[in-house]
Amino acid sequence: MRILLDVMGGDLPPCELVRGGIAAGHQSGVDILFAGDP
């Protein structure tokens, strides 16, 4: 399962939210990507 977060205006969510979401995603086998990431 892959989740694509469309970040409006290129703004990233708060770092804690990103780290927590990615860590939780990896534990359940979910890839979390950000649209517009290089």
DABEL-V284029 format. One record per pair of residues at least 24 apart in sequence whose ideal C-beta (glycine too) atoms are under 10 Angstrom apart, sorted by the first residue. I is the first residue (numbers start at 0). J is the second residue. D is the distance in Angstrom with one decimal. If there is no record, write none. Layout:
<<I & J & D> <I & J & D>>
This chain:
<<0 & 24 & 8.9> <0 & 27 & 8.3> <0 & 28 & 7.0> <0 & 29 & 5.0> <0 & 30 & 7.5> <0 & 31 & 9.9> <1 & 29 & 7.2> <1 & 30 & 4.5> <1 & 31 & 8.0> <1 & 32 & 6.7> <2 & 29 & 5.9> <2 & 30 & 7.0> <2 & 31 & 5.0> <2 & 32 & 7.2> <2 & 33 & 9.9> <3 & 30 & 8.9> <3 & 31 & 8.2> <3 & 32 & 5.1> <3 & 33 & 7.8> <3 & 34 & 5.9> <4 & 31 & 6.7> <4 & 32 & 7.0> <4 & 33 & 5.3> <4 & 34 & 6.8> <4 & 35 & 9.7> <4 & 36 & 9.6> <5 & 32 & 9.9> <5 & 33 & 8.2> <5 & 34 & 4.5> <5 & 35 & 8.0> <6 & 33 & 5.3> <6 & 34 & 6.0> <6 & 35 & 5.6> <6 & 36 & 8.1> <7 & 34 & 9.2> <7 & 35 & 9.3> <8 & 35 & 9.1> <9 & 33 & 9.4> <9 & 34 & 9.3> <9 & 35 & 5.4> <9 & 36 & 9.5> <10 & 35 & 9.6> <11 & 35 & 9.2> <11 & 36 & 8.8>>
